[in-house]
Amino acid sequence: MPKSFSELTKEHPCFGSHGATTGRIHLPVCPGCNITCKFCERSINVTENRPGVTGKVLKPEEAVEIVGKALEISPEIKVAGIAGPGDTLASDNAFKTFSLIGKQFPNIIKCMSTNGLLLSERADEIIAAGIDSLTVTVNAVDPEIEAQLNEYIIYHGKKIEGVEAAKILIKNQLEGIRKIAEAGITVKVNTVLVPRINGNHIAKIAETVAEAGADKYNIIPLIPSAKLSNEPTPNCAEIEAARRAAGEFIELFLHCNHCRADAAGIPGKTDISRMLYLRAGAEGFTENFSHG
């Protein structure tokens, strides 16, 4: 059985209060992605501190070794999460990793993030893998708005663009959230706030995902990059307005950081990622890679 929301609040550093005393490790085992968000630029480097970035992509077998090293250095780590640097459902790597980790570290909390394109059809695999919490990035529930944020999707080998792609993505996200929530797994929804595009749409997103069964909602301010590099970063007033709008419908998640795909340690207190991943050969290695 997945851990309850109240259990996660006590043990998962991202679900508790600002004063986290437990840690987490992100395992970068999923390089490929199946959608092209206009603000996303995935990269392999050791300098940037944002989602979609890692110092090294691990094989599932390597990830298990890394978890063991992390627990030796920081026994406070209670969570193993997979958040990229691509999408966790675009390959089988996340499931292979969780299967191996579950055998060696049965008490560790398992969480993962996804864009949700394949969430509906892979929901049973997520449930069977014993995932305790799932984060789904939903940037719009109106296809016309989503099409301004996502250039295209790769869906069952076919490239689909624009509003047609957005309709498929939104449908699969919401169907998947319903299935995961009905299984008792805690669901958090992330929305990247781009005020000019989805700033007035936040309330509708929050209402819709709450109706689908999401437990928490997290608004992530845009980091201008890729094709939205000229969009301004949301200011404090815009973020606060978005939070007020969303808070009418769902409990907010207010202490998120822009974590790398290889983050490790106690959020806001310790960072052991370089101790783990530089040993694995990531030092000085920089590479950008495309969607596919």
FENCOR-V478743 format. One record per residue. N is the residue number from 0. PHI is phi in whole degrees, 0 to 359 (999 if undefined). OMEGA is omega in degrees with one decimal (none if undefined). NEAR is the number of other C-alpha atoms within 12 Angstrom. Layout:
N & PHI & OMEGA & NEAR
N & PHI & OMEGA & NEAR
//
This chain:
0 & 999 & 176.7 & 17
1 & 294 & 177.3 & 29
2 & 294 & -179.6 & 27
3 & 288 & 178.7 & 23
4 & 300 & 180.0 & 25
5 & 293 & 176.8 & 17
6 & 294 & 178.4 & 20
7 & 297 & 179.5 & 31
8 & 300 & -179.6 & 25
9 & 279 & -169.9 & 22
10 & 252 & -175.6 & 30
11 & 271 & -175.7 & 37
12 & 298 & -179.1 & 35
13 & 275 & -179.2 & 41
14 & 256 & -179.4 & 39
15 & 274 & -178.8 & 24
16 & 277 & 178.9 & 20
17 & 298 & -176.8 & 20
18 & 272 & -177.4 & 17
19 & 296 & 176.1 & 26
20 & 242 & 176.0 & 26
21 & 251 & -176.1 & 34
22 & 240 & 178.1 & 39
23 & 217 & 173.5 & 45
24 & 230 & 174.0 & 49
25 & 266 & -176.8 & 52
26 & 249 & -175.1 & 52
27 & 278 & -175.4 & 48
28 & 249 & -173.8 & 43
29 & 237 & -175.9 & 42
30 & 284 & -173.0 & 40
31 & 277 & 176.7 & 30
32 & 227 & -175.8 & 34
33 & 242 & 171.7 & 36
34 & 225 & -178.6 & 43
35 & 238 & 176.1 & 36
36 & 290 & -174.9 & 39
37 & 287 & 179.2 & 31
38 & 255 & -171.9 & 30
39 & 261 & 174.4 & 33
40 & 221 & -179.2 & 31
41 & 286 & -174.7 & 39
42 & 203 & 171.7 & 35
43 & 251 & 176.3 & 35
44 & 199 & -177.2 & 32
45 & 247 & -173.5 & 28
46 & 248 & -175.0 & 21
47 & 282 & 179.4 & 22
48 & 243 & -178.9 & 23
49 & 200 & 176.0 & 32
50 & 299 & 178.6 & 36
51 & 84 & -178.1 & 47
52 & 238 & 175.0 & 37
53 & 213 & 176.2 & 47
54 & 276 & -176.9 & 43
55 & 196 & 171.3 & 41
56 & 266 & -177.2 & 40
57 & 262 & 165.9 & 34
58 & 277 & 179.8 & 25
59 & 309 & -179.4 & 27
60 & 294 & 177.6 & 24
61 & 293 & -178.0 & 26
62 & 297 & 179.0 & 38
63 & 297 & 177.6 & 32
64 & 297 & 179.7 & 24
65 & 297 & 178.2 & 38
66 & 299 & 178.5 & 44
67 & 300 & 178.2 & 24
68 & 296 & -178.8 & 24
69 & 297 & -179.3 & 36
70 & 291 & 175.4 & 27
71 & 292 & -178.7 & 16
72 & 284 & -174.4 & 23
73 & 225 & -179.1 & 28
74 & 298 & 179.8 & 22
75 & 288 & -179.5 & 27
76 & 292 & -179.1 & 38
77 & 244 & -170.9 & 36
78 & 231 & 168.9 & 44
79 & 248 & -178.4 & 50
80 & 238 & 175.3 & 47
81 & 236 & -176.4 & 49
82 & 225 & 174.4 & 46
83 & 123 & 10.9 & 44
84 & 286 & 173.1 & 48
85 & 259 & 179.8 & 43
86 & 260 & -174.8 & 41
87 & 289 & -178.2 & 44
88 & 258 & -179.7 & 39
89 & 282 & 176.1 & 35
90 & 214 & 177.0 & 24
91 & 264 & -173.3 & 23
92 & 301 & -178.3 & 32
93 & 296 & -179.2 & 45
94 & 294 & 176.5 & 36
95 & 298 & -179.3 & 27
96 & 296 & -179.5 & 38
97 & 296 & 178.1 & 42
98 & 296 & 179.6 & 27
99 & 292 & 179.7 & 26
100 & 295 & -178.5 & 34
101 & 300 & -180.0 & 27
102 & 286 & -175.6 & 15
103 & 269 & -178.3 & 17
104 & 228 & -171.0 & 22
105 & 296 & -176.3 & 18
106 & 267 & -177.4 & 20
107 & 284 & 177.5 & 36
108 & 286 & -178.8 & 41
109 & 247 & 176.6 & 44
110 & 223 & -179.4 & 45
111 & 211 & 178.4 & 48
112 & 238 & 179.3 & 42
113 & 206 & 172.6 & 45
114 & 281 & 173.1 & 44
115 & 87 & -179.7 & 44
116 & 300 & -179.5 & 40
117 & 253 & -173.7 & 37
118 & 295 & -177.5 & 38
119 & 298 & -175.7 & 29
120 & 280 & 179.5 & 25
121 & 250 & -178.3 & 28
122 & 301 & -178.9 & 32
123 & 296 & 177.9 & 23
124 & 291 & 177.7 & 25
125 & 297 & 179.8 & 40
126 & 297 & -178.8 & 32
127 & 294 & -178.7 & 19
128 & 284 & 178.3 & 32
129 & 75 & 178.5 & 32
130 & 293 & -178.8 & 43
131 & 268 & 177.5 & 41
132 & 214 & -177.5 & 45
133 & 229 & 174.6 & 50
134 & 249 & 179.1 & 43
135 & 239 & 178.2 & 47
136 & 271 & 179.5 & 43
137 & 238 & -175.5 & 49
138 & 264 & 176.3 & 49
139 & 192 & 171.4 & 42
140 & 241 & 173.2 & 33
141 & 249 & -176.7 & 29
142 & 303 & 179.9 & 27
143 & 295 & 178.6 & 23
144 & 282 & 179.3 & 31
145 & 302 & -179.0 & 39
146 & 295 & 176.7 & 31
147 & 278 & -177.5 & 27
148 & 251 & -177.1 & 40
149 & 231 & -174.6 & 40
150 & 287 & 179.7 & 31
151 & 199 & 173.5 & 30
152 & 236 & 170.1 & 36
153 & 249 & -171.3 & 28
154 & 238 & -176.9 & 26
155 & 53 & 174.8 & 15
156 & 83 & -177.5 & 11
157 & 247 & 175.7 & 13
158 & 276 & -178.9 & 19
159 & 234 & -173.0 & 23
160 & 244 & 167.7 & 26
161 & 61 & -175.5 & 25
162 & 296 & 178.5 & 24
163 & 300 & 177.4 & 24
164 & 296 & -178.7 & 33
165 & 297 & 179.4 & 37
166 & 298 & 179.4 & 26
167 & 296 & -177.7 & 33
168 & 299 & -177.5 & 44
169 & 296 & 179.0 & 38
170 & 302 & -177.9 & 29
171 & 291 & 177.5 & 30
172 & 298 & -175.1 & 41
173 & 291 & 176.1 & 40
174 & 298 & -179.5 & 29
175 & 293 & 177.7 & 41
176 & 301 & 179.0 & 47
177 & 301 & -178.1 & 32
178 & 296 & -178.1 & 29
179 & 292 & -179.4 & 39
180 & 295 & 179.3 & 38
181 & 296 & 178.8 & 21
182 & 276 & 177.7 & 28
183 & 88 & 179.1 & 25
184 & 272 & 178.7 & 40
185 & 293 & -179.3 & 42
186 & 243 & 172.5 & 47
187 & 248 & 177.0 & 42
188 & 250 & 172.9 & 45
189 & 259 & 171.2 & 38
190 & 231 & 174.8 & 40
191 & 279 & -176.7 & 41
192 & 275 & 173.6 & 42
193 & 239 & -167.4 & 37
194 & 312 & -177.9 & 32
195 & 295 & -173.4 & 21
196 & 259 & -176.4 & 26
197 & 241 & -178.0 & 34
198 & 299 & 179.7 & 34
199 & 268 & -174.8 & 25
200 & 248 & -172.7 & 31
201 & 298 & -179.0 & 43
202 & 301 & -179.0 & 30
203 & 293 & 176.8 & 27
204 & 299 & -177.6 & 43
205 & 299 & 179.6 & 41
206 & 298 & -176.1 & 27
207 & 291 & -178.7 & 32
208 & 289 & 176.0 & 41
209 & 295 & 177.7 & 30
210 & 297 & 179.6 & 20
211 & 282 & 176.0 & 30
212 & 119 & 178.8 & 33
213 & 295 & -177.9 & 43
214 & 264 & -175.2 & 40
215 & 224 & -177.6 & 40
216 & 225 & -174.7 & 44
217 & 235 & 178.0 & 40
218 & 263 & -178.1 & 44
219 & 253 & 177.3 & 38
220 & 297 & 178.7 & 33
221 & 304 & 164.6 & 36
222 & 261 & -175.5 & 29
223 & 303 & 179.4 & 24
224 & 195 & 178.7 & 22
225 & 51 & -176.0 & 22
226 & 282 & 175.0 & 18
227 & 249 & -178.5 & 26
228 & 293 & -179.9 & 16
229 & 267 & 176.7 & 15
230 & 284 & 179.7 & 22
231 & 287 & 172.4 & 19
232 & 294 & 178.7 & 24
233 & 303 & 177.3 & 25
234 & 274 & -175.1 & 19
235 & 299 & -179.3 & 14
236 & 295 & 179.5 & 14
237 & 292 & 177.8 & 25
238 & 295 & -179.2 & 28
239 & 296 & 178.3 & 22
240 & 297 & 178.2 & 22
241 & 295 & 179.3 & 36
242 & 294 & 178.2 & 33
243 & 298 & -179.6 & 24
244 & 296 & -178.2 & 25
245 & 289 & -176.3 & 35
246 & 296 & 175.2 & 26
247 & 290 & -171.3 & 20
248 & 237 & -172.1 & 26
249 & 205 & 177.5 & 31
250 & 291 & -175.9 & 26
251 & 270 & 175.4 & 29
252 & 250 & -164.5 & 29
253 & 247 & -174.8 & 26
254 & 236 & 179.1 & 21
255 & 279 & 170.4 & 28
256 & 252 & 175.4 & 24
257 & 279 & -172.7 & 26
258 & 278 & 173.2 & 34
259 & 291 & 178.1 & 39
260 & 286 & 177.3 & 44
261 & 238 & 179.9 & 52
262 & 298 & 178.5 & 46
263 & 204 & 179.2 & 42
264 & 125 & 177.4 & 39
265 & 270 & -176.2 & 35
266 & 306 & 177.9 & 34
267 & 81 & -176.9 & 24
268 & 233 & -178.8 & 18
269 & 229 & 177.7 & 23
270 & 224 & -178.1 & 26
271 & 252 & -173.1 & 32
272 & 299 & -179.1 & 39
273 & 293 & 177.3 & 29
274 & 298 & -178.2 & 25
275 & 275 & -167.8 & 35
276 & 272 & 175.8 & 37
277 & 293 & 174.4 & 22
278 & 297 & -177.4 & 19
279 & 277 & 173.3 & 23
280 & 102 & -176.1 & 19
281 & 269 & -170.7 & 24
282 & 301 & 175.3 & 21
283 & 77 & -175.8 & 18
284 & 267 & -178.1 & 19
285 & 231 & -178.4 & 20
286 & 203 & 170.6 & 21
287 & 261 & 178.0 & 20
288 & 219 & -170.4 & 21
289 & 264 & 176.4 & 21
290 & 287 & 178.9 & 27
291 & 176 & none & 23
//
